[in-house]
Amino acid sequence: MKLKGRTAIVTGASQGLGAEIARQYVINGTSVVLCARSADKLAKQKQALEPLLAAGARIVTVAADIGERADVDRLLARVQAEFPRLDILVNNAGVYGPMGNIEDIDMDEWVDAIRINLFGLVYVSRAAMPMFRSQRYGKIINISGGGATNPMPAITAYAASKAAVVRFSESLALECKDDGIDVNAIAPGALVTRMMEQLLDAGPDKVGQAFYDRMKRIAGEGGTPLDVGAALCVFLGSADSDGITGKLIAAQWDRWEDWPQHLDELNSSDVYTLRRITGRDRNKSWGDK
């Protein structure tokens, strides 16, 4: 019950990682506001989670497209009407977007991926900020991923948006650090979800043979379990992580459970952030002064 008495919004909560995060939050005592575009899927998810609720905790569902500001305003108005405070926001909703060479893809689909993955995340964070600032406490957890730290040819909208999510997280963390609001991005690992199926369905001609083969192998091996990323979201939503902010955290590879013991060192350096690699960083003497 690490999150007992807390209230959380989870976007993209009707399936995949979002559904697992919501489940882990519920069994840890949280009241959750589940947000996704499909009202039917949300209703099924609520029905599955209600038997797991702690005493006094509740589940509220809001069907909304987080890429539409009017929908986001409606989401936060519902939260304010239902709960006295908001403790955690998990910005999980996302799409891969179009796959293929940049000159071949549908540009409207490319822009729509940015609308959902980046603008939607910004809209919800912005709308939640007044509640967080008024109580001088809050947790924002942004789902990024491998697209933030590695080039992804043929999946450029996803890669660009996820890199932007990390820099937005770092910047917002500094903007609200004096208000007790922690903002972090996480990489949950390679997940075998509906999005993975879409990537494999696109085939090697669109996503590249090497990347396709790698994803097919990962899918065959089962990928990173959903509960690994969800466990990190529980940690980041709890008081155990207070003061950890502005970081990109790999759920599968980082020893994040130990980070509270090294808080001063963690927050006085640029470890676990996105930074430019200079020639000097790689022992090259010819490239920079």
C-alpha positions as a printed NumPy array, in Angstrom:
array([[  0.   ,   0.   ,   0.   ],
       [  2.751,   2.448,  -0.948],
       [  0.215,   4.828,  -2.486],
       [ -2.625,   4.55 ,   0.006],
       [ -4.846,   7.615,   0.022],
       [ -3.348,   9.098,  -3.148],
       [ -5.168,  10.018,  -6.344],
       [ -3.703,   9.447,  -9.798],
       [ -4.563,  10.117, -13.423],
       [ -3.362,   7.481, -15.888],
       [ -3.772,   8.267, -19.584],
       [ -3.864,   5.487, -22.15 ],
       [ -5.197,   3.349, -19.311],
       [ -7.492,   0.992, -21.201],
       [ -4.84 ,  -1.513, -22.328],
       [ -1.15 ,  -2.395, -22.382],
       [  1.223,  -0.608, -20.063],
       [ -1.372,   1.948, -18.978],
       [ -3.717,  -0.794, -17.819],
       [ -0.921,  -2.462, -15.833],
       [  0.106,   0.846, -14.226],
       [ -3.516,   1.406, -13.216],
       [ -3.695,  -2.107, -11.749],
       [ -0.506,  -1.629,  -9.74 ],
       [ -1.767,   1.716,  -8.489],
       [ -5.073,   0.234,  -7.378],
       [ -3.465,  -2.641,  -5.458],
       [ -1.202,  -0.068,  -3.786],
       [ -4.192,   1.84 ,  -2.462],
       [ -4.643,   4.583,  -5.036],
       [ -7.821,   6.137,  -6.337],
       [ -7.397,   6.283, -10.104],
       [ -8.835,   8.329, -12.924],
       [ -8.567,   6.187, -16.048],
       [ -8.389,   8.092, -19.318],
       [ -8.433,   6.726, -22.869],
       [-10.367,   7.295, -26.057],
       [-12.585,   4.194, -25.837],
       [-15.389,   4.38 , -23.265],
       [-16.13 ,   0.666, -23.703],
       [-12.551,  -0.402, -22.982],
       [-12.417,   1.901, -19.978],
       [-15.62 ,   0.382, -18.618],
       [-14.125,  -3.116, -18.903],
       [-10.944,  -1.983, -17.204],
       [-12.877,  -0.386, -14.355],
       [-14.892,  -3.578, -13.88 ],
       [-11.692,  -5.624, -13.688],
       [-10.053,  -3.305, -11.164],
       [-12.92 ,  -2.59 ,  -8.782],
       [-12.51 ,  -5.849,  -6.788],
       [ -8.919,  -4.79 ,  -6.044],
       [ -9.762,  -1.383,  -4.576],
       [ -8.59 ,  -0.463,  -1.093],
       [-11.12 ,   0.809,   1.41 ],
       [-12.14 ,   4.341,   0.504],
       [-10.448,   4.288,  -2.918],
       [-12.415,   4.836,  -6.12 ],
       [-12.109,   4.484,  -9.876],
       [-13.367,   7.155, -12.255],
       [-13.249,   6.812, -16.038],
       [-13.094,   9.654, -18.553],
       [-13.208,   8.949, -22.288],
       [-11.056,  11.646, -23.856],
       [ -8.524,  12.356, -26.588],
       [ -5.622,  13.959, -24.741],
       [ -4.499,  15.612, -27.971],
       [ -7.609,  17.822, -27.81 ],
       [ -7.403,  20.647, -25.299],
       [-11.171,  20.711, -24.747],
       [-11.056,  17.021, -23.785],
       [ -8.162,  17.663, -21.402],
       [-10.025,  20.539, -19.756],
       [-13.007,  18.234, -19.301],
       [-10.755,  15.549, -17.798],
       [ -9.278,  17.894, -15.184],
       [-12.676,  19.399, -14.389],
       [-13.904,  15.887, -13.624],
       [-10.908,  15.217, -11.401],
       [-11.519,  18.428,  -9.443],
       [-15.201,  17.575,  -9.067],
       [-14.527,  14.035,  -7.825],
       [-11.432,  14.404,  -5.624],
       [-10.068,  16.987,  -3.166],
       [ -6.512,  16.659,  -4.503],
       [ -4.399,  15.127,  -7.253],
       [ -1.102,  13.479,  -6.352],
       [  0.102,  11.668,  -9.477],
       [ -0.167,  12.138, -13.233],
       [  1.041,   9.349, -15.518],
       [  1.242,  10.51 , -19.132],
       [  1.204,   7.117, -20.834],
       [ -0.991,   7.584, -23.904],
       [  0.98 ,   7.312, -27.128],
       [  1.2  ,   5.943, -30.663],
       [  3.97 ,   4.907, -33.044],
       [  2.614,   7.009, -35.873],
       [  3.323,   6.309, -39.553],
       [  6.125,   3.959, -40.511],
       [  8.279,   4.312, -43.603],
       [ 10.679,   6.74 , -45.258],
       [  9.815,  10.345, -44.501],
       [  8.964,  11.147, -48.13 ],
       [  6.573,   8.188, -48.324],
       [  4.538,   8.508, -45.145],
       [  1.248,  10.389, -44.733],
       [  2.261,  13.76 , -43.292],
       [ -1.084,  14.199, -41.55 ],
       [ -0.454,  10.944, -39.67 ],
       [  3.032,  12.178, -38.735],
       [  1.614,  15.397, -37.3  ],
       [ -1.116,  13.467, -35.48 ],
       [  1.505,  11.331, -33.724],
       [  3.182,  14.503, -32.463],
       [ -0.227,  15.809, -31.366],
       [ -0.857,  12.749, -29.224],
       [  2.644,  11.875, -27.977],
       [  3.903,  15.382, -27.252],
       [  1.146,  17.982, -27.33 ],
       [ -1.271,  15.739, -25.445],
       [  1.287,  15.09 , -22.718],
       [  1.962,  18.835, -22.451],
       [ -1.759,  19.675, -22.364],
       [ -2.457,  17.309, -19.466],
       [  0.648,  18.383, -17.525],
       [ -0.288,  22.041, -17.96 ],
       [ -3.887,  21.469, -16.881],
       [ -2.809,  19.514, -13.778],
       [ -0.204,  22.059, -12.673],
       [ -2.57 ,  24.422, -10.786],
       [ -3.694,  21.559,  -8.529],
       [ -0.117,  20.454,  -7.912],
       [  1.128,  23.989,  -7.213],
       [ -1.75 ,  24.806,  -4.868],
       [ -0.94 ,  21.805,  -2.665],
       [  2.824,  22.216,  -3.201],
       [  3.205,  18.569,  -4.084],
       [  2.811,  16.368,  -7.125],
       [  4.306,  13.626,  -9.269],
       [  4.392,  13.738, -13.06 ],
       [  5.577,  10.553, -14.761],
       [  6.037,  10.752, -18.53 ],
       [  6.423,   7.569, -20.559],
       [  9.236,   8.019, -23.055],
       [ 11.166,   5.029, -24.388],
       [ 13.907,   3.931, -26.698],
       [ 12.937,   6.52 , -29.264],
       [ 14.354,   9.194, -26.984],
       [ 17.896,   7.87 , -26.85 ],
       [ 18.327,   6.048, -30.165],
       [ 17.71 ,   7.067, -33.766],
       [ 14.673,   5.299, -35.221],
       [ 14.726,   5.55 , -39.011],
       [ 11.323,   4.982, -40.588],
       [  9.566,   5.708, -37.258],
       [ 10.59 ,   9.356, -37.056],
       [  7.431,  10.836, -35.527],
       [  7.675,   8.471, -32.585],
       [ 11.395,   9.066, -32.097],
       [ 11.107,  12.852, -32.343],
       [  8.167,  13.034, -29.965],
       [  9.74 ,  10.773, -27.349],
       [ 12.994,  12.757, -27.354],
       [ 10.925,  15.918, -26.936],
       [  9.096,  14.325, -23.997],
       [ 12.394,  13.882, -22.152],
       [ 13.577,  17.454, -22.706],
       [ 10.129,  18.758, -21.733],
       [ 10.318,  16.66 , -18.552],
       [ 13.776,  18.011, -17.69 ],
       [ 12.67 ,  21.588, -18.323],
       [  9.383,  21.32 , -16.421],
       [ 11.212,  19.701, -13.497],
       [ 13.326,  22.835, -13.114],
       [ 10.318,  25.083, -13.601],
       [  8.411,  23.587, -10.669],
       [ 11.185,  22.245,  -8.416],
       [ 10.468,  24.801,  -5.682],
       [  6.843,  23.671,  -5.449],
       [  7.523,  20.085,  -4.407],
       [  6.584,  18.718,  -7.825],
       [  8.734,  15.922,  -9.231],
       [  8.773,  15.368, -12.991],
       [ 10.472,  12.359, -14.543],
       [ 10.476,  10.409, -17.799],
       [ 10.774,   6.66 , -17.911],
       [ 11.763,   4.08 , -20.512],
       [  9.677,   0.971, -19.731],
       [ 11.587,  -1.382, -22.028],
       [ 10.541,  -3.181, -25.213],
       [  6.931,  -4.164, -24.522],
       [  4.944,  -6.781, -26.375],
       [  1.728,  -4.807, -26.732],
       [ -0.637,  -3.668, -29.463],
       [  1.991,  -1.149, -30.571],
       [  4.544,  -3.928, -31.049],
       [  1.994,  -5.798, -33.161],
       [  1.534,  -2.704, -35.337],
       [  5.273,  -2.464, -35.863],
       [  5.58 ,  -6.118, -36.871],
       [  2.528,  -5.826, -39.117],
       [  4.21 ,  -2.929, -40.925],
       [  6.978,  -5.324, -41.963],
       [ 10.683,  -4.966, -42.755],
       [ 10.121,  -2.95 , -45.926],
       [  8.765,  -0.059, -43.869],
       [ 10.731,  -0.268, -40.615],
       [ 13.99 ,  -1.761, -41.887],
       [ 15.118,  -5.379, -41.828],
       [ 17.506,  -5.098, -38.879],
       [ 15.003,  -3.315, -36.634],
       [ 12.2  ,  -5.654, -37.675],
       [ 14.321,  -8.724, -36.908],
       [ 15.258,  -7.319, -33.5  ],
       [ 11.647,  -6.546, -32.589],
       [ 10.49 ,  -9.944, -33.831],
       [ 13.096, -11.615, -31.635],
       [ 12.068,  -9.534, -28.62 ],
       [  8.407, -10.337, -29.243],
       [  9.253, -14.036, -29.448],
       [ 11.065, -13.827, -26.124],
       [  8.144, -12.03 , -24.48 ],
       [  9.711,  -8.584, -24.194],
       [ 10.049,  -6.635, -20.973],
       [  7.227,  -7.608, -18.578],
       [  4.667,  -4.835, -18.165],
       [  4.993,  -4.969, -14.386],
       [  8.621,  -3.768, -14.579],
       [  7.627,  -0.336, -15.873],
       [  4.554,  -0.305, -13.654],
       [  6.699,  -0.968, -10.564],
       [  8.833,   2.066, -11.427],
       [  5.646,   4.137, -11.758],
       [  4.598,   3.   ,  -8.27 ],
       [  7.995,   4.076,  -6.908],
       [  7.861,   7.448,  -8.665],
       [  4.317,   8.022,  -7.438],
       [  5.246,   7.314,  -3.825],
       [  6.89 ,   9.343,  -1.092],
       [  9.953,   7.073,  -1.452],
       [ 10.961,   9.025,  -4.576],
       [ 10.412,  12.543,  -3.207],
       [ 13.116,  14.828,  -4.559],
       [ 14.056,  12.676,  -7.55 ],
       [ 13.235,  14.881, -10.533],
       [ 14.296,  15.733, -14.056],
       [ 15.605,  12.254, -14.859],
       [ 15.158,   9.715, -17.654],
       [ 14.955,   6.352, -15.908],
       [ 15.239,   2.933, -17.546],
       [ 12.833,   0.652, -15.715],
       [ 14.676,  -2.503, -16.63 ],
       [ 18.302,  -1.437, -16.286],
       [ 18.597,   1.297, -13.633],
       [ 18.84 ,   0.547,  -9.898],
       [ 16.233,   3.192,  -9.16 ],
       [ 15.222,   1.556,  -5.874],
       [ 18.592,   2.658,  -4.454],
       [ 18.472,   6.237,  -5.723],
       [ 16.898,   7.782,  -2.58 ],
       [ 20.112,   6.873,  -0.744],
       [ 22.082,   9.056,  -3.186],
       [ 19.692,  11.98 ,  -3.611],
       [ 22.224,  14.807,  -3.222],
       [ 24.672,  13.224,  -5.649],
       [ 21.883,  12.409,  -8.088],
       [ 20.511,  15.936,  -8.194],
       [ 23.89 ,  17.693,  -8.33 ],
       [ 24.928,  16.011, -11.591],
       [ 23.609,  15.456, -15.098],
       [ 23.45 ,  11.669, -14.797],
       [ 20.345,  10.037, -16.285],
       [ 19.604,  13.008, -18.539],
       [ 19.819,  13.713, -22.269],
       [ 23.054,  15.491, -23.145],
       [ 25.235,  16.088, -26.212],
       [ 28.298,  13.847, -26.51 ],
       [ 31.372,  15.868, -27.429],
       [ 34.582,  14.651, -29.001],
       [ 36.347,  15.003, -25.666],
       [ 33.823,  12.6  , -24.119],
       [ 35.117,   9.965, -26.511],
       [ 38.82 ,  10.946, -26.278],
       [ 38.797,  12.754, -29.652],
       [ 41.074,  15.773, -29.684],
       [ 40.167,  17.202, -33.073],
       [ 36.518,  18.151, -32.755],
       [ 36.076,  20.772, -30.038],
       [ 38.038,  23.38 , -28.112]])
